[in-house]
Amino acid sequence: MTARGLRALIVVSMLLAMSGIARAALSGMPAPKQIAPGVYAFIGNGDAVAPANRGMVSNNGFIVGTRGVTVIDTGPLYRYGRAMIEAIRRVTPLPVELVIITHQAPEFVFGASAFRDRGVPILAHERAAQLIRERCHICLANLRKTLGEDEMAGSRVTVPDRTVSGTTEMDSGGRKLQLLYFGPASTPGDLAVLDTQTGVLFVGGIVSNGRIPELRNEQIPGWLAALEHVRALDLNNVIPGFGPPLHGDGIMQTGAYLRALDASVKRAYKAGVGLTEAMHDVQLPEFSRYKLYSIAQPQNVQRIYLQLEKQ
């Protein structure tokens, strides 16, 4: 090939790459942000899932090793998983060797079907895998109602084919990872994924930044204990499930909210305040600017109140 032909080929390749990036931007897919050498994160906007944001609200990412790539969480829909694969290919030609699901919340799991279609193994804690199998069809139906059948095309419940029962150290793609299990926290099967080479921790549902955490059936003491374990690791880069990356004690804003919520609901319950009144009156002004406050706060009050009634 002549020098002129080679230059033309390079120009065409650059144009194709730019068009691919443009397509990803038009789709609403966040560009991968390099957090540390070989570690990338897609940072969602942290809002509630809605047609305007196409469900792309949570954080996920990938770690590039010497022989392959490990993906952490997969977003809310099949198309998102496909877009992740394309974005990874623009960073490295290495294959995706493994997908790790940190917990079973719907914003994190339904892109896994795109990786399953390519034969990539999917790993989660055994309790998360069980809940995906038993309950995620309900979450999938709710997402279809919110985002529409067209947006959710190809999305399906994808049960992990590999599981762990506790903290595990592993090599994935030529990178040493620690899968940390602190017991039931935001969900019964929360995992955090630590890249030991850089000290970057993907902490999944255990931590949110600038967003009210949503309680489901978990108990606050276990969640607070998990947060203390994360803080004791003393890491400089923590990727929360929602919101920008955190450093140092920033992870404890989630704990501060949970403690304030728990104490406020218990005071209202002890004072004889009824459930409907408590859902309206129990407010935490110091957290009122956090995303999802108006939606999640009354729901969280309700869940703690009902737990107190069962005691």
C-alpha positions in Angstrom: 0.0 0.0 0.0 1.3 3.5 -0.9 1.8 6.2 1.7 -1.1 8.1 0.3 -3.4 5.0 0.5 -2.3 4.4 4.1 -3.1 8.0 5.1 -6.5 7.6 3.4 -7.2 4.3 5.4 -6.2 6.0 8.6 -8.6 8.9 7.9 -11.5 6.5 7.1 -10.8 4.6 10.3 -10.8 7.7 12.4 -14.1 8.8 10.8 -15.7 5.4 11.5 -14.5 5.6 15.1 -15.9 9.1 15.5 -19.2 8.0 14.1 -19.3 5.2 16.5 -18.7 7.6 19.4 -21.4 9.9 18.0 -23.9 7.0 17.9 -23.1 6.1 21.5 -23.6 9.7 22.6 -26.9 10.0 20.7 -28.1 6.8 22.4 -27.5 8.4 25.8 -24.8 6.0 26.7 -22.3 7.7 29.0 -18.7 7.5 27.8 -16.4 5.3 29.9 -14.3 7.4 32.3 -10.8 6.2 33.2 -10.6 6.0 37.0 -7.2 4.4 37.2 -4.9 2.5 34.9 -7.0 -0.2 33.3 -10.1 0.7 35.3 -13.1 2.4 33.6 -16.6 3.5 34.9 -19.8 4.5 33.1 -21.4 7.1 35.4 -25.1 7.4 35.1 -27.1 10.5 36.1 -28.5 9.0 39.3 -32.1 10.0 38.6 -35.2 7.8 38.7 -35.6 5.5 35.6 -37.7 7.4 33.0 -38.1 7.4 29.2 -36.1 10.7 29.0 -33.0 9.0 30.4 -33.7 5.6 28.9 -33.0 4.0 32.2 -29.3 4.9 32.1 -29.1 6.1 35.7 -26.7 3.7 37.5 -23.0 3.2 37.5 -21.1 0.2 36.0 -17.7 -0.4 34.6 -14.9 -2.7 33.4 -11.3 -3.6 34.3 -8.8 -4.4 31.6 -6.2 -7.1 32.5 -3.4 -8.6 30.5 -5.5 -11.1 28.7 -9.1 -10.0 29.0 -11.8 -7.7 30.5 -14.0 -8.0 33.5 -17.3 -6.1 33.5 -19.0 -5.0 36.7 -22.7 -4.6 36.3 -24.5 -4.3 33.0 -27.2 -1.6 33.1 -30.9 -1.8 32.8 -31.5 -3.2 29.3 -30.2 -5.3 26.5 -29.2 -2.3 24.3 -27.2 -0.9 27.1 -25.2 -4.1 27.4 -24.6 -4.0 23.6 -23.4 -0.4 23.9 -21.1 -1.4 26.7 -19.5 -4.1 24.5 -19.0 -1.6 21.7 -17.5 1.0 24.1 -15.1 -1.7 25.6 -13.9 -2.6 22.1 -13.0 1.0 21.5 -10.7 0.9 24.5 -9.2 -2.6 24.1 -9.3 -5.5 21.6 -9.1 -8.0 24.5 -12.2 -10.2 25.0 -14.6 -9.9 27.9 -13.9 -12.9 30.1 -16.4 -12.3 32.9 -19.3 -10.3 34.1 -19.8 -9.7 37.8 -23.2 -8.6 39.1 -23.0 -6.7 42.4 -26.7 -7.1 43.4 -30.0 -7.7 41.8 -31.5 -4.2 41.5 -33.0 -3.8 38.0 -30.8 -0.8 37.0 -27.8 -3.2 37.1 -28.8 -6.5 35.7 -30.8 -6.6 32.4 -27.9 -5.7 30.1 -26.4 -9.1 31.1 -28.4 -10.7 28.4 -26.2 -9.1 25.7 -23.1 -10.7 27.3 -24.8 -14.0 27.7 -25.6 -14.0 24.0 -21.8 -13.8 23.5 -21.1 -16.7 25.8 -19.6 -14.6 28.6 -19.9 -16.2 32.1 -21.9 -14.1 34.6 -21.1 -14.3 38.3 -22.9 -13.0 41.4 -23.4 -13.9 45.1 -25.6 -17.0 45.4 -28.3 -15.0 47.2 -28.3 -12.3 44.4 -28.5 -15.1 41.8 -31.5 -16.7 43.6 -33.3 -13.3 43.8 -32.7 -12.7 40.1 -34.2 -16.1 39.3 -37.2 -15.6 41.6 -38.1 -11.9 41.4 -36.5 -10.2 38.4 -39.3 -11.0 36.1 -41.4 -8.6 38.1 -38.7 -5.8 37.8 -38.5 -6.5 34.0 -42.2 -6.1 33.6 -42.1 -2.8 35.5 -39.3 -1.5 33.4 -41.2 -2.4 30.2 -44.1 -0.4 31.5 -41.8 2.6 32.3 -39.5 2.5 29.2 -41.7 0.8 26.7 -41.4 -2.5 24.7 -39.2 -1.0 22.0 -36.6 0.3 24.5 -36.6 -3.0 26.3 -36.3 -5.1 23.2 -34.1 -8.1 23.8 -34.0 -7.6 27.5 -34.6 -10.7 29.6 -33.9 -12.2 33.0 -30.4 -13.6 32.9 -29.6 -15.8 35.9 -25.8 -15.8 36.7 -24.2 -19.2 35.9 -21.4 -18.7 38.5 -21.9 -17.9 42.2 -19.9 -17.3 45.3 -21.0 -17.6 48.9 -18.6 -15.2 50.5 -15.5 -13.1 50.1 -13.4 -14.5 47.3 -10.1 -13.7 45.6 -9.8 -14.5 42.0 -7.8 -13.8 38.8 -10.0 -12.5 36.0 -8.5 -11.4 32.7 -5.0 -11.4 34.2 -6.1 -9.0 37.0 -6.3 -9.9 40.7 -9.7 -9.1 42.1 -11.3 -9.4 45.5 -15.1 -10.0 45.6 -16.0 -8.7 49.1 -19.1 -9.9 50.9 -20.0 -8.2 54.1 -23.3 -9.9 54.8 -26.8 -8.7 53.8 -26.6 -4.9 53.3 -28.7 -3.0 50.7 -29.7 -6.5 49.5 -29.1 -10.0 50.8 -26.4 -10.7 48.2 -24.4 -7.5 47.9 -20.9 -7.9 46.5 -18.2 -5.2 46.2 -15.4 -5.7 43.6 -11.9 -4.5 44.5 -9.2 -4.2 41.9 -6.1 -4.9 44.0 -3.7 -3.3 41.5 -5.2 0.1 41.7 -7.3 0.0 44.9 -10.5 1.0 43.0 -13.6 -0.5 44.6 -16.9 -0.9 42.7 -19.3 -1.0 45.7 -22.7 -1.5 44.0 -25.8 -1.0 46.0 -24.0 -0.5 49.3 -23.2 3.2 48.6 -25.1 6.0 46.8 -23.7 9.5 46.2 -26.2 12.4 46.2 -29.1 10.0 45.9 -31.5 8.6 48.5 -30.9 4.9 48.9 -34.0 2.8 48.4 -34.8 0.3 51.2 -36.4 -2.9 50.2 -36.5 -5.8 52.7 -33.1 -5.3 54.2 -32.3 -4.4 57.8 -30.4 -1.2 58.4 -27.9 -2.6 61.0 -26.4 -5.0 58.4 -26.2 -2.2 55.9 -24.4 0.1 58.4 -22.0 -2.7 59.3 -21.2 -3.1 55.6 -20.5 0.6 55.2 -18.1 0.5 58.2 -16.2 -2.4 56.6 -15.9 -0.4 53.4 -14.6 2.7 55.3 -12.1 0.5 57.1 -10.5 -0.4 53.7 -9.4 3.3 53.5 -9.6 3.5 49.6 -9.1 6.6 47.5 -11.5 5.6 44.7 -14.9 4.1 45.4 -17.4 3.8 42.6 -20.9 3.9 44.2 -24.0 2.4 42.6 -25.3 5.8 41.9 -23.6 9.2 41.6 -20.0 10.4 41.1 -17.0 8.5 42.4 -16.2 9.0 46.1 -13.1 9.4 48.2 -12.4 8.8 51.9 -15.3 9.3 54.3 -17.6 10.4 51.5 -19.0 6.9 51.4 -20.6 7.5 54.9 -23.2 9.9 53.6 -25.3 6.8 52.9 -24.8 5.7 56.5 -25.7 9.2 57.8 -29.0 9.1 56.0 -29.8 5.6 57.1 -29.1 6.4 60.8 -31.2 9.6 60.6 -34.1 7.8 58.9 -34.1 5.0 61.4 -34.1 7.3 64.4 -36.8 9.5 63.0 -39.2 6.7 62.2 -38.6 5.1 65.5 -39.4 8.4 67.3 -42.6 8.8 65.3 -43.7 5.2 65.9 -43.0 5.4 69.7 -45.0 8.7 69.8 -48.1 6.9 68.3 -47.9 8.6 64.9 -49.9 6.5 62.3 -48.3 5.1 59.2 -49.9 7.5 56.7 -49.0 10.5 58.8 -45.5 9.3 59.3 -45.0 8.9 55.6 -45.9 12.5 55.2 -44.4 14.1 58.3 -41.1 12.2 58.8 -38.7 14.5 56.9 -35.0 14.8 56.8 -34.3 18.4 55.5 -30.5 17.9 55.4 -31.0 15.2 52.7 -33.9 16.9 50.8 -31.7 18.0 47.9 -30.6 14.4 47.2 -32.0 12.8 44.1 -35.1 10.7 44.6 -35.9 12.3 48.0 -39.5 13.0 47.2 -40.0 9.5 45.9 -37.8 7.3 48.1 -38.2 9.1 51.5 -41.9 8.2 52.1 -41.3 4.7 50.8 -38.4 4.2 53.1 -40.4 5.5 56.1 -43.2 3.0 55.2 -40.8 0.1 55.1 -39.2 0.8 58.5 -42.6 1.5 60.1 -43.9 -1.8 58.9 -40.8 -3.6 60.2 -41.4 -2.0 63.6 -45.0 -3.2 63.6 -43.8 -6.8 63.1 -41.5 -6.7 66.1 
